[in-house]
Amino acid sequence: MVWIALFFERLSLQAIERGWVDASADTAADSPCGAAAGGPALAIADPLRVLAANDPARAAGITPGLKRAAALALAPQLLLRERDAALETGALAALAGWAQQFTPAVSLQSAPLFGIDDDVVAPAGLLLDVGASLRYFGGLARLLARLQRQLPGLGFSARLAVAPNADAAWLLARHRDGLRVDEAGLARAIGALPATLLATERAQKQMLAAIGLPRVHDLQQLPRAGLVRRFGRTLLDELDFALGHRVRPRRWFEAPAQFEQRIELMASVEHAPALLFGARRLLQLLAGWLMARQQAAREVELAIEHDGCADTVLPVRLAEPSHDAARLELLLREQLGRLRLPAAAQALRLCCRQPVTQALPSGELFPGAARAQEQLGRVIERLQARLGSEHVQRLQLAADHRPEAAYRIEAIDTLPGRPSETPAHQPGPGLPRPLWLLDEPIALAERNQRPYWQSPLTLLAGPERIEGGWWDEALVQRDYFVAENREHALLWIYRERFARPDGERGWFLHGCFG
């Protein structure tokens, strides 16, 4: 078995920091940096002391354990936030849903806070059993690189460790980033870890330091019975779990059936384009959630929350379902670029309520029909985002023999070629139909018993009789012909079957061939 542990040492901070957008910077929406880069000094505190501080706050001298009053005296601009356990839990669950694209076996890991001398509010992370999926991702090294590459885009950083069992990976990740051990080196690696990592209570941690047991190896040299009397059974249980002598039962994370994630902005944002930075992080979470479920989104909604007025809702609709975050981001960029906010934005909420089941695409050596279809879809989506869905239209066949009623103009809902798009009527055998049909037929003169349009016309084919429209009071009774003029241009003309009130049957030009 191969387990990857992701230890989010600053989860409490980064769950808030990811909502930081520098609205004064023109490139805020496109900055590749993390949320904390250039952000304000932020600290998490309880009623008395600072529990965690980000890098700008530490640079100002704010450290965990400092009293609130002292922290504000050192940095009057410091943002002090109470610990929000619900926010942390929601952020960890969102990360778990994202991580399921790499393996369905994802387990949440957390531990209670028992000492303010830790650099984190509460140790929390994810455990991934990736043994069965390594081949799909090209091996362990490539999978780790992919995790490390994608996490900053979500607004989080994590320590990664690899071990043959979940508990060992978790301890290694809490100790240092990048540790990787196999079954042969497991006992030595665990023995070199600080013994305090095994402590589940503050009293255990203090006693380990008091009696001089800095490493797990030192702890293993003592009789187990004496350790149980001093520390209780839980300390040895943690050691046995880490060494693989016992297996801890785990509960696998189950992603919700619908996607809905929210980011609260750290500052009010008045310009819509600047919101793309936060929306991008939500789209990355959505992409991972969709890939994990082998689904795709046909439509998502970005709700921009304001104080004192209703939310601004931006629907993003795709021409065909996709799980590509970059594709959704491109469309959202177009809409945000044209949007004027009624009030300053306070939070973002992304929803996908009706995902579509879709197998992941296979690789292609040469571009095929599917690739061309995808490119067409991207063009249509971008036009719809820029011009509005109602302004991007197409012709659709209708079940009617009358040429002027045999098609309709409609907004593009899905790309052509889908089963749902099979036209209800296909023209039967007969004369060829021109691509250019006049809005209104033009009456033709008649000379020497021949229709005339810029020159006498020669009838090449026909007649094709078309009758219909009695059901909607637009009756037509016509005989159609293919005609040629002196310039050898081909025209589509018809003659009324029955005479008009003036006694003339009349010739009419209805279309032109290319």
Buried (B, 14 or more C-beta within 10 A) or exposed (E): EBBBBBBBBBBBBBBBBBBBBBBEEEEBBEBEEBBBBEBBBBBBBEEEBBBBBBBBBBEBEBBBEBEBEEBBEBBEEBBBBEBBEEBBBBBBBBBBBBBBBBBBBBBBBBBEBBEBEBEBBBBBBBBBBBBEBBEEBEEBEEBBEBBBEBBBBBBBBBBBBBBBBBBBBBBBBBBEBEBBBEEEEBBEBBBEBBBBBBBBBEEBBBBBBEEEBEBBBBBBEEEEEEBEEEBBEBBBBBBBBBBBEBEBEBEEBEBEEEBBBBBBBBBEBEBBBBBBBBBBBBBBBBBBBBBBBEBBBBBBBBBBBBEEEEBBEBEBBBBBBBBBBEBBBBBBBBBBEEBEBEBBBBBBBBBBEEBBEBEEEEEEEEEEEEEEBBEBBBEBBBBBBBEEBEEBEBEBBEEBBBBBBBBEEEEBEBBEEEEEEEEEEEEEEEBEBBEEBBEEBEEBEBEEEBBBBEEBBBEEBBBBEBEBBEEEEEEBBBBBBBBBBEEEBBBBBBBBBEEEEEEEEBBBBBBBBE
